[in-house]
Amino acid sequence: MPPSNYITGLGEPFLETAPEECSMTVKIDENEVFRIIEDKRPRVVLVNAPGGLLRQTKELMEKVKERYGVTVIMSGDSCFGVCDTIDDDVEKLQADLALHIGHNAAIREVGNYTYLIDAVDDVEFGEVVETAVKGLAPYKRIGLATFSQHLHQLGPVKEKLEAKGFHVVVGRRNNLMLEGQVFGCDFSAPFPTRSEVDAFVFLGESEFHAVGLALSMGKPTFMLDPYTNEVTDMQAAANERKKRAILAVYKARDARVFGVITGLKEGQKMLGRSNWITKRLEMNGKKVVRLAMRDITTERLAPHREIEAFVQTACPRISVDGFTFDRPVLSIPQADALVALIEGRDPGEFLERAKWIELTVGLIKQ
């Protein structure tokens, strides 16, 4: 799993106990919230946000209450990304709409009631770019990527690197991802540029996203942290995750009883993938126990002692970063590799793909 003090997932990480000087640089787009409230005129609004933005979100809630007389309810559950919205809870709480804070995308609405609200980090990257130039010198062609809080820095950083003689490529926007954007499990914006670059540069302090980018691209990847002015080569961290992911697949190959877990979070209900994996395992002589969970943890898997290995079709990072499980817990890419092994095929570089998961059909409004 990612470090316990991070709120992570399909979207962006925020330190739950972020230093004051760090968290103060992140600003929620209050004007967009006010526009939505004035346009939709709700009586009750439901809000969710990652741990590192709870203070700012509560301040925003007070402003909305005072300015519009609206009842605002905050979800107390964890918030890991665009896959972790609370659209289903709007009707349960007799609310009119939901605001999902801090995770943006190429779309602005999800489900029937939820609006995505940006949170932008105004920290500058000029100093850390200067620090990075020497280490990046062997790589003439650079791919740039980041998560949503730093997307506005892609242009300035591109200009700085080009002024130093680098050829810089930024992945194109698609139906979900903005230009140069990555989620924890979706790298589809930069992925088509792999053949055009020698290395990738990730803007931000999130090892979670930088490691995912390195694994997906199969290229040298460097993380530029603007807070510490540090440049980190992600190869060692990526290699560690990759070895663990491969080892888990080979351990699971010998299991006789599998638990196939379908995620219950709104963007993680991969029922079709769960059905497909179940069918392939059973076709190859494995016994399958079907489970459904919102949060997949060591403690919640512990009672199922008869199960020798699990496949979970929710967040793939639970498996790739999950160092505490006492049995193999495979993600969708790992499950694909497992099926290939069982059926006598080469699994190949199964983590090198544009997406490690697909958002639930119908969740995203096109």
Sequence and secondary structure as in RCSB ss.txt:
>XXXX:A:sequence
MPPSNYITGLGEPFLETAPEECSMTVKIDENEVFRIIEDKRPRVVLVNAPGGLLRQTKELMEKVKERYGVTVIMS
GDSCFGVCDTIDDDVEKLQADLALHIGHNAAIREVGNYTYLIDAVDDVEFGEVVETAVKGLAPYKRIGLATFSQH
LHQLGPVKEKLEAKGFHVVVGRRNNLMLEGQVFGCDFSAPFPTRSEVDAFVFLGESEFHAVGLALSMGKPTFMLD
PYTNEVTDMQAAANERKKRAILAVYKARDARVFGVITGLKEGQKMLGRSNWITKRLEMNGKKVVRLAMRDITTER
LAPHREIEAFVQTACPRISVDGFTFDRPVLSIPQADALVALIEGRDPGEFLERAKWIELTVGLIKQ
>XXXX:A:secstr
   TTEE SSS  EETT  HHHHTTEEE HHHHHHHHHHH  SEEEEE  GGGHHHHHHHHHHHHHHH  EEEE 
 S   STTS  HHHHHHTT SEEEEES   S SEETTTEEEE EEE    HHHHHHHHHHHTT SEEEEEE GGG
GGGHHHHHHHHHHTT EEEE    SS  TTB  SSB TTTGGGGGG SEEEEESS HHHHHHHHHHHTS EEEEE
TTTTEEEE HHHHHHHHHHHHHHHHHHHT SEEEEEEE STT   HHHHHHHHHHHHHTT EEEEEEESS  HHH
HTT TT  EEEE S THHHHT  S SS EE HHHHHHHHHHHTT    STT SSBSS   TTTB  
